[in-house]
């Protein structure tokens, strides 16, 4: 039985409500209007967003969303809700809920609905970046100003989460034992090199995760790449898609790719990695690209989140 005092809110980015252009447009308007995501001057970015991006991009990417959509909804939403249920089973005495940064249920909606007086918020991003976590912090701060009787804390980044690292290491070792790959590529979501995005700090976290996993795997060729670049300007490099096109010429014909910065599959993994990057690798002369999926609805997801919750207390 829940004791009514402790609560945990897990938060993912959010997703369109359907793979139709109007819903994608609704989501992109909210997401890309956040200065933490796109930090260009508003006078410059707003005309670009409303004249070019929102009128054109939704229809162009709708087929990609449709191709990965589940019968129950978007993969990210489906898996995040299952992770919430798994966490609830791990923490039977704690009120557990799920929210999104840019869609519904929102952080503020769920915090207001919770009966718990001590709430821990867990961003479903292992690595801190202003573009993912700052919006959550702002919504929590807004709630806290009007609810002084509720104590809300945000769990710190979990780039060095031991159980997650061990889980990935075992998956990798299973692939390596079969002798199917010649290199491992750790593909993380990229961030711009501009100072507000704190790229140096983010890169250090990605390296820490990679080192933690590979320390359990052992000596094997591997590298770090970055995906999902959006807009102009320099981002962390090398780009995953660029490296996928280069590896075959370097003698790597079979590659293992994992996205340890994603806790659940989404458009960036199911489409960008599974389709775009795989096609790029094969066209360049590669023979096989294997992708390790993130925890998704594996029972380990609930255990990992429960450990993060307990450590934040």
Secondary structure, DSSP 8 states (H G I E B T S, - for coil): ---SSEEEEEEE----SSSSHHHHHHHHHHHHT-TTT--S-HHHHHHHIIIIIHHHHHHHHHHHHHHH-BTTB-HHHHHHHHHHHHHHHH-TTSEEEEEESSSSSBHHHHHHH---SEEEEEES-SS--IIIIIHHHHHHHHHHHH-TTSEEEE----TT-HHHHHHHHHHHHHHHHTT--SEEEEEEE--BSSGGG-HHHHHHHHHHHHHHHHHHH-S--EEEEEE---SSS-BSSSBHHHHHHHHGGGT--EEEEE-TT-SS--HIIIIIIIIIIHHHHHHTT--EEEEE---TTSHHHHHHHHHHHHHT-
